[in-house]
Amino acid sequence: MNDLHRPFIRALAIFLIAVAAAGCATQQVAQTPRNVIIMYADGVAATQLEFGRYSSQALRNQPYAITDTVLKQGTIGLLTTHPYEAFATDSAATASAMSTGVKTTIGAIGVGPDGKPVRTAAQAAKAGGKRIGLITTSEIWDASPAAFSVHAKNRSEGASIVDQYLALEPYVILGGGADLFLPKPGGKREDGQDVIAGFRAKGYTVARNTAELRAAGTGRLLGLFSDGSLDHTIDRTGGDEPTLAQMTEAALRALAVNGSPGFFLFVENESTDTLGHRNDAAGLMREMWTFDDAVKVALEFQRRSPDTLVIVTGDHETGALSATYALKDLSTTSSRNRFYAAKAQLEMLAQVKISLDKAAEILGSKPDPAALDKLVAENFPGFKLDTELRDAILKQQLLERNFSYPTQNTLGRMVSRQTGIYWGTSGHSTEPVIVGAIGPGAERFKGYMDNTDFGRILQSMLERP
């Protein structure tokens, strides 16, 4: 090469590198969403999603948006779930890791293993000038929504979490848990503070039932629909408590009003976790449909606002769920005595009338034999309660050391024996959870990641105005 040409070649190379870098930067900006919606099913991993998909198609003849749209058309990844000090986890530690990007200890909310606060996803969104929305079917101060927004050394610090919400001022807060917003005797606060009044003073519309939620405008909104958690779908008989889809619709209506600077919306179905703990296949099936109905609302919003990223995920798996084949009885191990979980067994689940929590509530801590027999006959048509399971419920004996709910887990075993849908624990398992994403930036959640990676990626998106 002639020496006279070297400066020209060098200048050309620098120019091409600069152009490429500018192109990458432009692409990066283009892949940063204006709005981020996290659809979060507590206790749900791939097994529960497949249960929802198969049962929805078999019994409702409906496609399942999570699998058929988000996972097929978007990206798919896997997240680890372990906390700082163990292999199995709780919801506080997993939600904190997914919110902050910092691995922490069991029970911790938005703090590191040293107990010091670290920035949460909601705080990152606020720094980026975005509106914040929090929705759950549990108490709004429960572990997951709290960990995505505020700080507590222990998840039991509900009153402090509520106070921090008042200071943080999320644009939308919807769920249960009104008892820690109100003083005694009507509520459970020890300090005499009426925090609902505090939100009203800051300009929030307060909704206490479905009708009031529908009537709410597009301003800041506090919706508290129960003193505790909201009812499981299977137990609902009236319309006082809104569905997850209705809450999602109301939140999006408020968050996306004209002039919105963008938003971060966290939507949790907590019942999926609670029913997993109880080994309640019939209740879980309906909650997986309920959750998917809410995901459809988010996807419809995204269709109208394509600068929105929708993420569907969970925090950990609950119950070690397994739909399998099983023996009809113990008379022989021959394959001729085997049945496979299929549509017929799902149809049996569809006939169950109440949750296992409701069954335990009806029977009480000292179940009466006649009341137990009546409950099974009336609310679990087609199911037979084997003698040793009946005795275990009457004596309130646990099935094993990893089962904590005598009535619920034992009734769950009754259902398992006749449907082939079994549970390995009443606690959490270590199965990695699915993260599906669709919209701008979705590719960043692809592959196998630690749950802290999820938090770091999420915050990098939210902190940008």
N, C-alpha and C positions, 0 to 999 in steps of 0.2 A: 504493500500500500504506500502511495506517495505521502510524504510527511505533510504536504499541503492539505491533503484530504482528512487527516486525523482530527483536527478541530471541528470540521463539519460533521464527521461521523459521530464524534462525541456529543456535539450539540443536538444532533438528530436523535441519538439514543436517550438523552435526558428529556427531550421533548416527548418522545413516545412513552417513556416511563411516566411522565407527568400526566399525559392524556389517559393512560391506563389507570393510574391512581385516581384521577378525577372521575373516571367511569365507575370504578369500584365504589368511590364515595357516594356518587349519585345513586348507584344501585342499593347501597346500604341505607341511604335516606328513604328511598322508595319502599324498602322492605320494613320500615318502622311504622307500626300501626298507630292510628290516631286513637282508636278505642281498643281496649282489651277486655274480653269477657272470659272468665274462668268458670266453667261448669264443673262442679266438684262433687263427686259422689263418695261420701265417706265410707270406708270399708270395702270399696269396690276395686277389683282387679279384673284381669281378662276373663276369669271364670264367670264372674257376675255379669259382665257385658255379654258374653255368649249366652248365658241364661236368659237375659233380657231379649236378645235378638231372636233366639229360637222360639221362645214362648210368645213373643209379640207376633211373629209370623204365623205360628201354629194356631193361636187362640184368637188373636185380633185381626188376622189377615192384613197386618200393616207392616210396612218396612220399618226398620229400626235406624233412625237418623244417625246415631252414634257410629254404628258400624258401616251402614250403607252410604253415608255421606262423608262424615268427618274422617273416618279411618281409610275409606276407599279413595276419596278425592283429595284428602289433605296429606299430612305426614303422620307417622306413627313412631313412638319411642317407648322406652321402658325406663322406669325410675327405681332405684334402690329405695328402701324404706327404713333402714336401721338408724337408731339414734346414736348419740355420742358414746354411750357407755354399755350398749347391749346389742343383741341381734334382733330380737322382737321389739316392737315399738308401741307407742301410744299416739293418739291423734295430735296432742300438743307438740310433741317433738317433730313429727313429720310435717305438720302444717308450718311450724316455725322455720324448718329448713327450707321448705318450698317458698316461703315468703321472704326470708332474709338472706338466704344463701349461706347460712352458718349452721353447722351441725350442733345440736344442743341435746340436753338431757330430757329424760321422760318427765312430763308434767310442766315443762317450761314453755312460756309464751313470749315469743319475740325477744328473747334474751339468749346470750351465749352460754356455754357451760360454766362460765364464771359468774353468771347471774346478772351481767351488765347488759343494758338494752343495746340492741342492734337495729339498724333501720329496717322497717317492715315494707312490704309491697305497697301498702296504702300510703305510707309516708313518702316513698319514692314517687308515687303518682302525684301526691300533693306538691312535692318539690318540682315536678314537671308541669304543674298548673292544671292537672286533670281533676275532674270530679270523681268522687269515690262512692261506690254503692256496695252494701253488704246485705246478703240475704241468706237465711238458713231456715230449715224446718225445725231446728232445735232452738234452745234459748239463744238469743243473739249474742250473749256474752260467753257462749260455749267455746271450746278450745279452738276450733278451726277459724271461724270469723275473727276471733280475738287475735290469733297468731298472725293473721294476714294484715293486721292493722295496728295493734298496740303492744304493751309489754306487761308481763307479770312473772314473778319468779315461780308461781304455781298457778295452774289453771283454775284452782278453787277460789281465786280472788275475784269473784264475779262483780262485786260492788265497785271495786277499783277499776275494773275493765269498763263498766258502764260510765264511770266518771271520765275515763280517758276518751270514750266515744264523744262525750259532750264537748271535750276540749278539741278533739280532732275534727269534729263537725263533718262526718261523711254526709254527702248530699242525700243519700237514701239509706235507711236502715229498716229492714223488714224481717220479722221472725217472731219467736216467742220470748218468754223470760221477763214479762212485765213485773214480776214480783220484786226484782232487784232494781227497778226504777222507782218504786214507791215505798214510803216508810211504813212501819208497823202502825196500826194493826192490819191495814188492808194489804200491805206488801211485806217484804222481808228485810228492808234496810234498817240498820241499827242507828243510823245517824240522823234520822228525821227528815232527810232530804227527799223532795219530790223532783226527780230528774226529768220526768215527763214534762212538768211545768217549766223546767230549765230549757228543754228543747223548744217548747212553745214560745218562750221568751226570745229565742233566737230565730224565730220565724218559720219553724217547722209546722207543717200540717200533720196532725196526729190521727192515725186510723186504727181502730180497734176491731174491725170486722171486715168482711169481704165487701159489703156495700160501701163502707167508708173508703176503702181502698180504691174502688172503682170511681168514686166521686172526687178523689184527690186530684188536684191540678198538676201542674208541671214544676212546681216549686219544691223546696226541700221537704223531705217526707220521712216521718217516723211511724212505722207500723208495728204494733205489738198485739198479736192475735191470741195469746194464751199466757197464763201466768208461768207455765212451764214450757215444755216442748209442744209442738203442734201434733195433732193426732196422726197416726199412721193412716195411709190411704184406705186400707182395708177396713178400718174402724169408723170412717167418716160417714155420717148420716145426714148432715145438714150443710149449709153454706156459710156458716159464721167464720170459718177459717179458710183463707184462700189457698188455692193449690200453688205448687211451686211455679207452674207456668203463669198463673195469674200474677204472682209477685214479680216474676221476671218481666212480664209485659208492663206492669206499673213502673218498675224501676227504669226500664229503657225509655218509657214515655217521659219521665222526669229528667233523666240524665242527658238525653239527646235532643232536648228542646233547642230551637234555633238560637245560635250564639254560643252553644256549648263548646268549651275548650278541649273537648275529648274527655274520656272517662275510663275508669277501671272499675269493673263490676265483678264481684265475687258472689257466686250462687251455689249454695250447698244443699244437698239432700243428706241430712243426718240420719234419717230413718233407715237408710240402707245399711248403716253401721249397726244401729240398735237392733234391727231385725236379724242381722248376722250373728250378733252376740246371743240372741235368743234361739238361734237355729230355726228361724221361721221362714220356710221356703215359700209358703203361700203369700205371706206379707211382703217378702222381698220381691217376688215376681211382680206384684202390683207397683212397688216403688221403682223398680227398674223401668216400668212403662211411664210412670209419673215423671221420672227424671228425663227420659227421652222426650216426652212432650215439652218439657221446659227447654231442652236443647233445640227442639224445632223452632221455638220462639226466637232463640238467639240466632239461629241460622237464617230465619226469615228477616230479622233485623239486618244481618250482615249482607243479605242479598240486596237490600236497599242502600246499605252503607258499606261498600266494599273495602273501605279503609279500616275495617274492624277485624281483629284477630279473635277467633273463638278457640278456646282450649278446653278440651274435655279430659278430665283426669280424676284420680282419687288419691288418697294418702297412704293407704295400706290395705291389705286384704283382711276381712273379718270372717271367721268361722271355718276356714279351710273347706270351702264348699266344693262338692264333687258330685256331679250327676253321672251315674254309673250304671252298671247292671248288678243285680243282686238275686239272691235265692228267694223263692216265694215262701219257703219255710225251711226248717232245719232237718227235714226228714231225709234228704239226700243231697249230695253235692253234684249230682248229675246235671249236665247242661240243660236237660229237659225240664229241670226244676228252676230254671233261670228266667228272669225277665229283664228287659232293657228299658231304661227311662225313655219315654216317648210321649207322643201327643196324648195318649190315654191317661197317663199319669199326670200330665199338666192339667188335663180336664178335671181330675180329682182335686188338684190344688185350687182350681178356679171355683170349686164348690165350697171351699172353706169360708166361713162367714165372719170370723173374728181373728185378730192377731193373738199370738201366744201370750203377749203381755196382757191383753184384755182377759184371756182365759185365766191367767194367774191372779189377776185382780179379782175376778168373780169368785174364784175358789178360796182365796185368802191363804194365810200362813198355816192353817190347819184344815186341809181339804176334807169335806164330808164325802164318804163313798157314793151316796146316792146323787149328790150334787155333781160329782165328777162324771158319773155315768151319764147323767142327763146332759151335761155340757158337751160331752163327746158326741152323743147321739144327735143333738140339735145343731151343733156348729161344725162338726167334721163328718158330714155324711159320707158313707162308704168306707170309713176308717174303723179299724178294730184296735182297741187298746189292749195289748198283750198283758197277761196276768202280772209278770214281773215288773212291767212298766207302771201298771196301775198301782201296785204295791209301793213302788219307789216314790210315786207322787204323793200317796197317802202318808208315807213316812218322811217325806221331804228329804230323800236320799239323793246325793249327787251321783251322776253316771260315772264320773272319773275325776281326777284331781284337776284337770283342765276344763271342767265344766262348772259354772258358777250359779246357774239358775235352775233349781230342782224341778219346778213345774214346767217351765218353758222348754228347757233342753230335753226333758223326758217326753213331752208331747211332740217335740221336734223329731225325736227318734221314732215315735209311732208313725209320723208322716214319712220319714225316710224309708222305713221298712216296706212301705206299700207304694212308694213312688220311685225308689232308687236314687233319690236326691239326699245325699248324706253330708254330714258335717264332722270335721275332725276335732273341733275345739269350740268353746264359747268365747275364746279370745281372738287375738290377732295372729295371723300367720306372717311369714317372711316373704311371701310371693311378691316379686316386683310388680309395680302398677303400670298400667298403660297411660301414656300421654298422647292424645290425638290433637292435632292442631290444623286449622284451616284458615287461610287469610294471610295478609302480609306478615312476614317473619316466621311463618309456620315451620319452615325448613330448619330453623335453629333448634327445634325440639326433637329432631330426628335422631334415632340411635339409642344406645344404652348409656344412661347418665346416672350420676348420683343425684339425689333429690336436692342437694345444695346447688348443683349446676342449674337446675330448673330455676331456683331462686335468683341466681346471679343473672341469668338470661332475662328473666321477667323484669327485674329491676332496671336493667340496662334499657329496656324498651319503655318502661314507665317514666323514667326520670327525664326523658326528652319531651320538650313541649310540643 
